[in-house]
C-alpha cells in the first residue's frame, strides 16, 4: 500500500459539473464541493455554521459521465477519493497550492431527500440460453418503468410527494 491520503467529505455542489474532453475521447468532470462544519455552542445551547472549505473534485471515465448527468448545483453529495495537492504559479508569480480530490465514488446524500437509481451499461451482455443476444444501446440509459412500491404494479408516473407532506400523507397517496 502506498502512502496516500484517502478521505470522505459530505457537502453540497457549488455549481453544475464542468466537463472536459481530451484528444482520446476520455471524459474528466470537475465539481466544486463546499463543506461547512456545524458547531455546537454549549453556552448558548445552539448550533452555528463554521467556515466553509471548498474542494475541487475530479472524476474520470464512467464515473465522470454519471456525475455529469446526476449532480447539479446544490446537490447534497458524499465524495470518497484520494487527496492530492496541485501546485501552480498565479499571475503575480506566487506559488499556490490547491487540494483536489480524485474521486473513486460519488453519491447523493439521502439525508436531505430521495433519489432514483438508473443502471447504465456500456458493453454487450452475454446471451442466456434460449434468449436473443442483447447489445447495449441508447435505450439502456432510459429509466425503467415505475413500480408501485407497495404492490409491485406498474404505474403511469412516479409518485412525487410534496416536501411538506407528512409520512402519513405519502402512505395514503400510495394506498
Backbone as JSON Lines, residues from 0, in Angstrom:
{"i":0,"aa":"X","n":[0.84,-1.17,0.0],"ca":[0.0,0.0,0.0],"c":[0.89,1.24,0.0]}
{"i":1,"aa":"X","n":[0.49,2.21,-0.78],"ca":[1.29,3.43,-0.86],"c":[0.88,4.42,0.22]}
{"i":2,"aa":"X","n":[1.69,5.42,0.41],"ca":[1.42,6.45,1.4],"c":[0.59,7.57,0.77]}
{"i":3,"aa":"X","n":[-0.68,7.32,0.58],"ca":[-1.58,8.32,0.02],"c":[-2.67,8.59,1.03]}
{"i":4,"aa":"X","n":[-3.32,9.75,0.89],"ca":[-4.39,10.12,1.8],"c":[-5.73,9.95,1.1]}
{"i":5,"aa":"X","n":[-6.57,9.07,1.63],"ca":[-7.93,8.92,1.15],"c":[-8.85,9.54,2.18]}
{"i":6,"aa":"X","n":[-9.9,10.2,1.69],"ca":[-10.83,10.82,2.62],"c":[-12.24,10.78,2.05]}
{"i":7,"aa":"X","n":[-13.2,11.04,2.93],"ca":[-14.59,11.15,2.54],"c":[-15.09,12.5,3.02]}
{"i":8,"aa":"X","n":[-15.78,13.22,2.14],"ca":[-16.36,14.5,2.52],"c":[-17.85,14.47,2.26]}
{"i":9,"aa":"X","n":[-18.56,15.31,3.0],"ca":[-20.01,15.45,2.84],"c":[-20.28,16.94,2.71]}
{"i":10,"aa":"X","n":[-20.92,17.33,1.6],"ca":[-21.19,18.74,1.38],"c":[-22.17,18.95,0.25]}
{"i":11,"aa":"X","n":[-22.11,20.12,-0.37],"ca":[-23.02,20.48,-1.44],"c":[-22.24,20.94,-2.65]}
{"i":12,"aa":"X","n":[-22.74,20.56,-3.85],"ca":[-22.12,21.01,-5.09],"c":[-22.32,22.51,-5.23]}
{"i":13,"aa":"X","n":[-21.24,23.26,-5.44],"ca":[-21.32,24.7,-5.54],"c":[-21.74,25.19,-6.91]}
{"i":14,"aa":"X","n":[-21.67,24.34,-7.91],"ca":[-22.05,24.7,-9.29],"c":[-22.29,23.4,-10.05]}
{"i":15,"aa":"X","n":[-22.86,23.52,-11.22],"ca":[-23.01,22.34,-12.07],"c":[-21.61,21.83,-12.45]}
{"i":16,"aa":"X","n":[-21.48,20.53,-12.71],"ca":[-20.17,19.98,-13.07],"c":[-19.63,20.59,-14.37]}
{"i":17,"aa":"X","n":[-18.31,20.7,-14.43],"ca":[-17.63,21.15,-15.65],"c":[-17.07,19.91,-16.33]}
{"i":18,"aa":"X","n":[-17.39,19.75,-17.61],"ca":[-16.99,18.55,-18.36],"c":[-15.85,18.91,-19.31]}
{"i":19,"aa":"X","n":[-14.79,18.1,-19.28],"ca":[-13.65,18.27,-20.17],"c":[-13.48,16.99,-20.99]}
{"i":20,"aa":"X","n":[-13.21,17.15,-22.29],"ca":[-12.93,16.01,-23.17],"c":[-11.49,16.16,-23.65]}
{"i":21,"aa":"X","n":[-10.7,15.07,-23.57],"ca":[-9.34,15.16,-24.09],"c":[-9.29,14.61,-25.51]}
{"i":22,"aa":"X","n":[-8.12,14.63,-26.12],"ca":[-7.97,14.22,-27.52],"c":[-8.37,12.77,-27.77]}
{"i":23,"aa":"X","n":[-8.19,11.91,-26.77],"ca":[-8.51,10.49,-26.96],"c":[-9.97,10.17,-26.68]}
{"i":24,"aa":"X","n":[-10.78,11.19,-26.35],"ca":[-12.19,10.97,-26.12],"c":[-12.55,10.69,-24.67]}
{"i":25,"aa":"X","n":[-11.55,10.61,-23.78],"ca":[-11.85,10.38,-22.37],"c":[-12.46,11.62,-21.75]}
{"i":26,"aa":"X","n":[-13.3,11.4,-20.76],"ca":[-14.02,12.49,-20.12],"c":[-13.49,12.71,-18.71]}
{"i":27,"aa":"X","n":[-13.31,13.97,-18.33],"ca":[-12.99,14.36,-16.96],"c":[-14.06,15.36,-16.54]}
{"i":28,"aa":"X","n":[-14.57,15.19,-15.33],"ca":[-15.56,16.11,-14.79],"c":[-15.01,16.68,-13.49]}
{"i":29,"aa":"X","n":[-15.17,17.99,-13.31],"ca":[-14.74,18.64,-12.08],"c":[-15.96,19.29,-11.44]}
{"i":30,"aa":"X","n":[-16.14,19.03,-10.15],"ca":[-17.18,19.72,-9.39],"c":[-16.53,20.36,-8.17]}
{"i":31,"aa":"X","n":[-17.05,21.5,-7.79],"ca":[-16.6,22.17,-6.57],"c":[-17.59,21.82,-5.49]}
{"i":32,"aa":"X","n":[-17.08,21.34,-4.35],"ca":[-17.93,20.93,-3.25],"c":[-17.57,21.75,-2.02]}
{"i":33,"aa":"X","n":[-18.59,22.36,-1.44],"ca":[-18.41,23.13,-0.22],"c":[-18.81,22.31,0.99]}
{"i":34,"aa":"X","n":[-17.96,22.32,2.01],"ca":[-18.2,21.58,3.24],"c":[-18.18,22.58,4.39]}
{"i":35,"aa":"X","n":[-19.33,22.71,5.06],"ca":[-19.45,23.65,6.16],"c":[-19.7,22.89,7.45]}
{"i":36,"aa":"X","n":[-18.82,23.06,8.42],"ca":[-18.97,22.39,9.72],"c":[-20.09,23.06,10.5]}
{"i":37,"aa":"X","n":[-20.83,22.26,11.26],"ca":[-21.83,22.78,12.19],"c":[-21.23,22.64,13.58]}
{"i":38,"aa":"X","n":[-21.17,23.74,14.31],"ca":[-20.56,23.75,15.64],"c":[-21.63,23.98,16.7]}
{"i":39,"aa":"X","n":[-21.53,23.22,17.79],"ca":[-22.48,23.38,18.9],"c":[-21.85,24.24,19.98]}
{"i":40,"aa":"X","n":[-22.54,25.32,20.35],"ca":[-22.09,26.21,21.41],"c":[-22.84,25.83,22.68]}
{"i":41,"aa":"X","n":[-22.12,25.22,23.64],"ca":[-22.75,24.75,24.87],"c":[-23.28,25.9,25.72]}
{"i":42,"aa":"X","n":[-22.6,27.04,25.66],"ca":[-23.07,28.19,26.46],"c":[-24.44,28.66,25.98]}
{"i":43,"aa":"X","n":[-24.6,28.76,24.66],"ca":[-25.85,29.26,24.1],"c":[-26.85,28.15,23.77]}
{"i":44,"aa":"X","n":[-26.38,26.9,23.84],"ca":[-27.21,25.73,23.53],"c":[-27.78,25.81,22.1]}
{"i":45,"aa":"X","n":[-26.94,26.25,21.15],"ca":[-27.36,26.37,19.75],"c":[-26.22,25.93,18.82]}
{"i":46,"aa":"X","n":[-26.6,25.67,17.59],"ca":[-25.63,25.35,16.55],"c":[-25.35,26.59,15.72]}
{"i":47,"aa":"X","n":[-24.14,26.66,15.17],"ca":[-23.81,27.74,14.24],"c":[-22.93,27.15,13.14]}
{"i":48,"aa":"X","n":[-22.93,27.82,11.99],"ca":[-22.11,27.36,10.87],"c":[-20.67,27.8,11.06]}
{"i":49,"aa":"X","n":[-19.76,26.89,10.75],"ca":[-18.34,27.21,10.78],"c":[-17.91,27.73,9.42]}
{"i":50,"aa":"X","n":[-16.63,27.72,9.17],"ca":[-16.08,28.17,7.9],"c":[-16.3,27.11,6.83]}
{"i":51,"aa":"X","n":[-16.62,27.55,5.62],"ca":[-16.82,26.61,4.51],"c":[-15.47,26.34,3.84]}
{"i":52,"aa":"X","n":[-15.14,25.06,3.7],"ca":[-13.94,24.63,2.96],"c":[-14.4,24.16,1.59]}
{"i":53,"aa":"X","n":[-13.7,24.58,0.54],"ca":[-14.05,24.2,-0.83],"c":[-13.03,23.22,-1.39]}
{"i":54,"aa":"X","n":[-13.52,22.19,-2.05],"ca":[-12.68,21.16,-2.66],"c":[-13.01,21.06,-4.14]}
{"i":55,"aa":"X","n":[-11.98,20.88,-4.95],"ca":[-12.16,20.53,-6.36],"c":[-12.18,19.01,-6.41]}
{"i":56,"aa":"X","n":[-13.23,18.47,-6.97],"ca":[-13.37,17.01,-7.06],"c":[-13.28,16.64,-8.53]}
{"i":57,"aa":"X","n":[-12.32,15.77,-8.85],"ca":[-12.1,15.33,-10.23],"c":[-12.6,13.9,-10.38]}
{"i":58,"aa":"X","n":[-13.37,13.67,-11.44],"ca":[-13.92,12.34,-11.73],"c":[-13.52,11.96,-13.15]}
{"i":59,"aa":"X","n":[-13.27,10.69,-13.36],"ca":[-12.79,10.21,-14.65],"c":[-13.65,9.06,-15.15]}
{"i":60,"aa":"X","n":[-13.66,8.87,-16.49],"ca":[-14.3,7.71,-17.12],"c":[-15.8,7.66,-16.88]}
{"i":61,"aa":"X","n":[-16.3,6.44,-16.6],"ca":[-17.74,6.23,-16.39],"c":[-18.25,7.06,-15.22]}
{"i":62,"aa":"X","n":[-17.45,7.17,-14.15],"ca":[-17.87,7.98,-13.0],"c":[-18.1,9.42,-13.45]}
{"i":63,"aa":"X","n":[-17.21,9.95,-14.28],"ca":[-17.35,11.33,-14.76],"c":[-18.65,11.51,-15.54]}
{"i":64,"aa":"X","n":[-18.94,10.58,-16.43],"ca":[-20.17,10.68,-17.23],"c":[-21.41,10.63,-16.34]}
{"i":65,"aa":"X","n":[-21.41,9.72,-15.36],"ca":[-22.56,9.6,-14.47],"c":[-22.71,10.82,-13.57]}
{"i":66,"aa":"X","n":[-21.61,11.38,-13.09],"ca":[-21.66,12.58,-12.26],"c":[-22.2,13.75,-13.08]}
{"i":67,"aa":"X","n":[-21.79,13.87,-14.34],"ca":[-22.26,14.99,-15.17],"c":[-23.77,14.93,-15.38]}
{"i":68,"aa":"X","n":[-24.36,13.75,-15.34],"ca":[-25.8,13.6,-15.52],"c":[-26.58,13.67,-14.21]}
{"i":69,"aa":"X","n":[-25.92,13.42,-13.09],"ca":[-26.63,13.26,-11.82],"c":[-26.47,14.41,-10.84]}
{"i":70,"aa":"X","n":[-25.36,15.09,-10.86],"ca":[-25.07,16.13,-9.86],"c":[-25.32,17.5,-10.48]}
{"i":71,"aa":"X","n":[-25.96,18.36,-9.72],"ca":[-26.25,19.73,-10.16],"c":[-25.95,20.68,-9.01]}
{"i":72,"aa":"X","n":[-25.9,21.96,-9.31],"ca":[-25.65,22.96,-8.26],"c":[-26.63,22.74,-7.11]}
{"i":73,"aa":"X","n":[-26.09,22.67,-5.89],"ca":[-26.92,22.48,-4.7],"c":[-27.15,21.04,-4.31]}
{"i":74,"aa":"X","n":[-26.72,20.08,-5.14],"ca":[-26.91,18.67,-4.79],"c":[-26.12,18.31,-3.54]}
{"i":75,"aa":"X","n":[-26.77,17.61,-2.58],"ca":[-26.03,17.14,-1.41],"c":[-25.24,15.9,-1.8]}
{"i":76,"aa":"X","n":[-23.93,15.91,-1.58],"ca":[-23.09,14.82,-2.07],"c":[-22.19,14.24,-0.98]}
{"i":77,"aa":"X","n":[-21.83,12.99,-1.18],"ca":[-20.8,12.3,-0.41],"c":[-19.72,11.92,-1.42]}
{"i":78,"aa":"X","n":[-18.48,12.28,-1.12],"ca":[-17.36,12.04,-2.04],"c":[-16.3,11.23,-1.31]}
{"i":79,"aa":"X","n":[-15.78,10.19,-1.96],"ca":[-14.65,9.43,-1.43],"c":[-13.58,9.44,-2.5]}
{"i":80,"aa":"X","n":[-12.35,9.72,-2.09],"ca":[-11.27,9.74,-3.07],"c":[-9.93,10.01,-2.45]}
{"i":81,"aa":"X","n":[-8.95,10.17,-3.34],"ca":[-7.57,10.39,-2.94],"c":[-7.28,11.88,-2.96]}
{"i":82,"aa":"X","n":[-6.78,12.39,-1.86],"ca":[-6.42,13.8,-1.75],"c":[-5.05,14.01,-2.35]}
{"i":83,"aa":"X","n":[-4.94,15.01,-3.22],"ca":[-3.63,15.31,-3.8],"c":[-3.47,16.81,-4.01]}
{"i":84,"aa":"X","n":[-2.28,17.33,-3.7],"ca":[-2.05,18.77,-3.89],"c":[-1.76,19.07,-5.36]}
{"i":85,"aa":"X","n":[-2.23,20.2,-5.82],"ca":[-1.91,20.71,-7.15],"c":[-1.26,22.06,-6.95]}
{"i":86,"aa":"X","n":[-0.07,22.23,-7.46],"ca":[0.68,23.48,-7.28],"c":[0.81,24.19,-8.62]}
{"i":87,"aa":"X","n":[0.62,25.51,-8.61],"ca":[0.76,26.31,-9.81],"c":[1.24,27.71,-9.42]}
{"i":88,"aa":"X","n":[1.63,28.46,-10.44],"ca":[2.08,29.84,-10.23],"c":[0.98,30.77,-10.73]}
{"i":89,"aa":"X","n":[0.54,31.7,-9.86],"ca":[-0.53,32.61,-10.26],"c":[0.02,33.75,-11.13]}
{"i":90,"aa":"X","n":[-0.86,34.65,-11.57],"ca":[-0.46,35.72,-12.47],"c":[0.52,36.72,-11.84]}
{"i":91,"aa":"X","n":[0.59,36.74,-10.49],"ca":[1.54,37.62,-9.79],"c":[2.86,36.93,-9.49]}
{"i":92,"aa":"X","n":[3.02,35.68,-9.98],"ca":[4.26,34.95,-9.77],"c":[4.35,34.19,-8.46]}
{"i":93,"aa":"X","n":[3.27,34.18,-7.68],"ca":[3.27,33.46,-6.4],"c":[2.9,31.99,-6.62]}
{"i":94,"aa":"X","n":[3.55,31.14,-5.87],"ca":[3.23,29.72,-5.93],"c":[1.99,29.45,-5.08]}
{"i":95,"aa":"X","n":[1.02,28.79,-5.68],"ca":[-0.24,28.47,-5.0],"c":[-0.42,26.96,-4.95]}
{"i":96,"aa":"X","n":[-1.13,26.51,-3.94],"ca":[-1.44,25.08,-3.82],"c":[-2.93,24.92,-3.56]}
{"i":97,"aa":"X","n":[-3.52,24.0,-4.28],"ca":[-4.93,23.66,-4.13],"c":[-5.0,22.16,-3.85]}
{"i":98,"aa":"X","n":[-5.87,21.75,-2.98],"ca":[-6.02,20.33,-2.71],"c":[-7.23,19.81,-3.45]}
{"i":99,"aa":"X","n":[-6.99,18.89,-4.36],"ca":[-8.06,18.3,-5.16],"c":[-8.28,16.86,-4.71]}
{"i":100,"aa":"X","n":[-9.5,16.39,-4.92],"ca":[-9.83,15.01,-4.61],"c":[-10.07,14.28,-5.93]}
{"i":101,"aa":"X","n":[-9.29,13.22,-6.17],"ca":[-9.54,12.35,-7.32],"c":[-10.55,11.31,-6.84]}
{"i":102,"aa":"X","n":[-11.81,11.5,-7.21],"ca":[-12.89,10.68,-6.65],"c":[-12.9,9.28,-7.22]}
{"i":103,"aa":"X","n":[-13.15,8.3,-6.35],"ca":[-13.44,6.95,-6.83],"c":[-14.89,6.59,-6.56]}
{"i":104,"aa":"X","n":[-15.6,7.41,-5.75],"ca":[-17.03,7.23,-5.5],"c":[-17.68,8.59,-5.26]}
{"i":105,"aa":"X","n":[-18.86,8.76,-5.83],"ca":[-19.67,9.96,-5.62],"c":[-21.09,9.48,-5.39]}
{"i":106,"aa":"X","n":[-21.75,10.04,-4.37],"ca":[-23.11,9.63,-4.06],"c":[-23.95,10.84,-3.69]}
{"i":107,"aa":"X","n":[-25.25,10.69,-3.87],"ca":[-26.2,11.69,-3.39],"c":[-26.44,11.39,-1.91]}
{"i":108,"aa":"X","n":[-26.38,12.42,-1.06],"ca":[-26.63,12.26,0.37],"c":[-28.13,12.21,0.59]}
{"i":109,"aa":"X","n":[-28.64,11.06,0.99],"ca":[-30.08,10.86,1.14],"c":[-30.62,11.37,2.47]}
{"i":110,"aa":"X","n":[-29.82,12.06,3.26],"ca":[-30.33,12.67,4.49],"c":[-31.27,13.83,4.19]}
{"i":111,"aa":"X","n":[-31.18,14.4,2.99],"ca":[-31.96,15.6,2.68],"c":[-33.0,15.38,1.59]}
{"i":112,"aa":"X","n":[-33.12,14.19,1.06],"ca":[-34.1,13.93,0.0],"c":[-34.0,12.5,-0.49]}
{"i":113,"aa":"X","n":[-34.69,12.2,-1.59],"ca":[-34.66,10.85,-2.14],"c":[-34.22,10.91,-3.58]}
{"i":114,"aa":"X","n":[-33.76,9.77,-4.09],"ca":[-33.24,9.7,-5.45],"c":[-33.7,8.4,-6.1]}
{"i":115,"aa":"X","n":[-33.58,8.34,-7.42],"ca":[-33.89,7.13,-8.17],"c":[-32.62,6.69,-8.88]}
{"i":116,"aa":"X","n":[-32.32,5.41,-8.81],"ca":[-31.1,4.87,-9.42],"c":[-31.43,4.29,-10.79]}
{"i":117,"aa":"X","n":[-30.6,4.59,-11.79],"ca":[-30.74,4.02,-13.12],"c":[-29.39,3.43,-13.5]}
{"i":118,"aa":"X","n":[-29.34,2.11,-13.71],"ca":[-28.09,1.45,-14.09],"c":[-27.82,1.71,-15.58]}
{"i":119,"aa":"X","n":[-26.55,1.99,-15.89],"ca":[-26.15,2.17,-17.29],"c":[-25.25,1.01,-17.68]}
{"i":120,"aa":"X","n":[-25.32,0.65,-18.94],"ca":[-24.47,-0.43,-19.45],"c":[-23.71,0.08,-20.66]}
{"i":121,"aa":"X","n":[-22.43,-0.22,-20.7],"ca":[-21.59,0.21,-21.82],"c":[-21.17,-0.95,-22.71]}
{"i":122,"aa":"X","n":[-21.39,-2.19,-22.27],"ca":[-20.9,-3.32,-23.03],"c":[-22.01,-4.33,-23.27]}
{"i":123,"aa":"X","n":[-21.8,-5.2,-24.23],"ca":[-22.78,-6.22,-24.55],"c":[-22.89,-7.22,-23.42]}
{"i":124,"aa":"X","n":[-24.09,-7.73,-23.25],"ca":[-24.33,-8.76,-22.24],"c":[-24.17,-10.13,-22.88]}
{"i":125,"aa":"X","n":[-23.72,-11.09,-22.11],"ca":[-23.64,-12.46,-22.6],"c":[-25.05,-13.0,-22.76]}
{"i":126,"aa":"X","n":[-25.36,-13.63,-23.89],"ca":[-26.72,-14.16,-24.07],"c":[-26.99,-15.32,-23.11]}
{"i":127,"aa":"X","n":[-28.23,-15.4,-22.7],"ca":[-28.69,-16.51,-21.87],"c":[-29.3,-17.53,-22.82]}
{"i":128,"aa":"X","n":[-29.03,-18.8,-22.59],"ca":[-29.52,-19.84,-23.47],"c":[-31.04,-19.72,-23.66]}
{"i":129,"aa":"X","n":[-31.47,-19.68,-24.92],"ca":[-32.89,-19.57,-25.23],"c":[-33.37,-18.14,-25.41]}
{"i":130,"aa":"X","n":[-32.52,-17.15,-25.13],"ca":[-32.91,-15.75,-25.31],"c":[-32.01,-15.11,-26.35]}
{"i":131,"aa":"X","n":[-32.53,-14.12,-27.08],"ca":[-31.69,-13.46,-28.09],"c":[-30.61,-12.62,-27.42]}
{"i":132,"aa":"X","n":[-29.49,-12.45,-28.14],"ca":[-28.39,-11.62,-27.62],"c":[-28.86,-10.18,-27.54]}
{"i":133,"aa":"X","n":[-28.29,-9.44,-26.59],"ca":[-28.67,-8.04,-26.39],"c":[-27.41,-7.19,-26.45]}
{"i":134,"aa":"X","n":[-27.42,-6.18,-27.29],"ca":[-26.29,-5.24,-27.35],"c":[-26.71,-3.96,-26.65]}
{"i":135,"aa":"X","n":[-25.78,-3.34,-25.96],"ca":[-26.08,-2.08,-25.27],"c":[-26.45,-1.02,-26.29]}
{"i":136,"aa":"X","n":[-27.42,-0.22,-25.95],"ca":[-27.86,0.85,-26.84],"c":[-28.23,2.07,-26.02]}
{"i":137,"aa":"X","n":[-28.59,3.13,-26.71],"ca":[-29.01,4.34,-26.0],"c":[-30.25,4.08,-25.16]}
{"i":138,"aa":"X","n":[-31.06,3.08,-25.56],"ca":[-32.27,2.75,-24.78],"c":[-31.93,2.24,-23.39]}
{"i":139,"aa":"X","n":[-30.72,1.67,-23.2],"ca":[-30.33,1.14,-21.9],"c":[-30.24,2.23,-20.85]}
{"i":140,"aa":"X","n":[-30.06,3.49,-21.28],"ca":[-29.92,4.57,-20.32],"c":[-31.27,5.18,-19.95]}
{"i":141,"aa":"X","n":[-32.35,4.74,-20.59],"ca":[-33.68,5.26,-20.24],"c":[-34.1,4.67,-18.9]}
{"i":142,"aa":"X","n":[-34.83,5.46,-18.1],"ca":[-35.27,4.95,-16.81],"c":[-36.23,3.78,-16.98]}
{"i":143,"aa":"X","n":[-36.18,2.82,-16.07],"ca":[-37.1,1.69,-16.15],"c":[-38.5,2.16,-15.81]}
{"i":144,"aa":"X","n":[-39.54,1.37,-16.17],"ca":[-40.88,1.78,-15.79],"c":[-41.0,1.86,-14.28]}
{"i":145,"aa":"X","n":[-41.82,2.79,-13.81],"ca":[-42.0,2.96,-12.37],"c":[-42.91,1.87,-11.83]}
{"i":146,"aa":"X","n":[-42.59,1.41,-10.64],"ca":[-43.41,0.39,-9.99],"c":[-43.97,0.94,-8.71]}
{"i":147,"aa":"X","n":[-45.2,0.57,-8.42],"ca":[-45.8,0.93,-7.14],"c":[-45.03,0.17,-6.08]}
{"i":148,"aa":"X","n":[-44.39,0.87,-5.17],"ca":[-43.51,0.25,-4.18],"c":[-44.24,-0.73,-3.28]}
{"i":149,"aa":"X","n":[-45.51,-0.52,-3.05],"ca":[-46.24,-1.39,-2.14],"c":[-46.75,-2.66,-2.82]}
{"i":150,"aa":"X","n":[-47.09,-2.56,-4.13],"ca":[-47.76,-3.67,-4.79],"c":[-46.98,-4.26,-5.95]}
{"i":151,"aa":"X","n":[-45.87,-3.65,-6.37],"ca":[-45.1,-4.16,-7.49],"c":[-45.8,-4.0,-8.82]}
{"i":152,"aa":"X","n":[-46.82,-3.12,-8.89],"ca":[-47.56,-2.92,-10.13],"c":[-47.0,-1.7,-10.85]}
{"i":153,"aa":"X","n":[-47.03,-1.76,-12.19],"ca":[-46.55,-0.63,-12.96],"c":[-47.54,0.53,-12.84]}
{"i":154,"aa":"X","n":[-47.02,1.74,-12.67],"ca":[-47.87,2.92,-12.61],"c":[-47.44,3.88,-13.7]}
{"i":155,"aa":"X","n":[-48.34,4.77,-14.11],"ca":[-48.07,5.65,-15.25],"c":[-46.92,6.61,-14.97]}
{"i":156,"aa":"X","n":[-46.9,7.25,-13.81],"ca":[-45.85,8.21,-13.47],"c":[-45.43,7.99,-12.03]}
{"i":157,"aa":"X","n":[-44.15,8.25,-11.7],"ca":[-43.74,8.09,-10.31],"c":[-44.5,9.06,-9.4]}
{"i":158,"aa":"X","n":[-44.77,8.62,-8.2],"ca":[-45.41,9.48,-7.22],"c":[-44.34,10.36,-6.61]}
{"i":159,"aa":"X","n":[-44.5,11.67,-6.72],"ca":[-43.52,12.6,-6.15],"c":[-44.22,13.44,-5.1]}
{"i":160,"aa":"X","n":[-44.18,13.04,-3.84],"ca":[-44.87,13.78,-2.8],"c":[-44.22,15.15,-2.59]}
{"i":161,"aa":"X","n":[-45.04,16.12,-2.22],"ca":[-44.54,17.44,-1.87],"c":[-43.7,17.32,-0.61]}
{"i":162,"aa":"X","n":[-42.68,18.14,-0.5],"ca":[-41.79,18.06,0.65],"c":[-42.52,18.32,1.95]}
{"i":163,"aa":"X","n":[-43.59,19.13,1.92],"ca":[-44.29,19.47,3.14],"c":[-45.19,18.34,3.63]}
{"i":164,"aa":"X","n":[-45.52,17.36,2.78],"ca":[-46.43,16.3,3.19],"c":[-45.81,15.46,4.3]}
{"i":165,"aa":"X","n":[-46.66,14.99,5.16],"ca":[-46.18,14.12,6.23],"c":[-46.01,12.71,5.69]}
{"i":166,"aa":"X","n":[-45.35,11.85,6.44],"ca":[-45.17,10.46,6.04],"c":[-46.52,9.78,5.89]}
{"i":167,"aa":"X","n":[-47.49,10.12,6.72],"ca":[-48.82,9.53,6.63],"c":[-49.48,9.91,5.31]}
{"i":168,"aa":"X","n":[-49.29,11.16,4.87],"ca":[-49.84,11.6,3.6],"c":[-49.24,10.85,2.43]}
{"i":169,"aa":"X","n":[-47.96,10.55,2.49],"ca":[-47.3,9.79,1.44],"c":[-47.85,8.38,1.38]}
{"i":170,"aa":"X","n":[-47.98,7.73,2.54],"ca":[-48.52,6.37,2.58],"c":[-49.96,6.34,2.07]}
{"i":171,"aa":"X","n":[-50.76,7.36,2.4],"ca":[-52.14,7.43,1.95],"c":[-52.16,7.59,0.43]}
{"i":172,"aa":"X","n":[-51.23,8.35,-0.16],"ca":[-51.18,8.55,-1.59],"c":[-50.82,7.25,-2.32]}
{"i":173,"aa":"X","n":[-50.02,6.4,-1.69],"ca":[-49.63,5.13,-2.3],"c":[-50.7,4.06,-2.18]}
{"i":174,"aa":"X","n":[-51.62,4.21,-1.21],"ca":[-52.65,3.18,-0.95],"c":[-53.69,3.15,-2.05]}
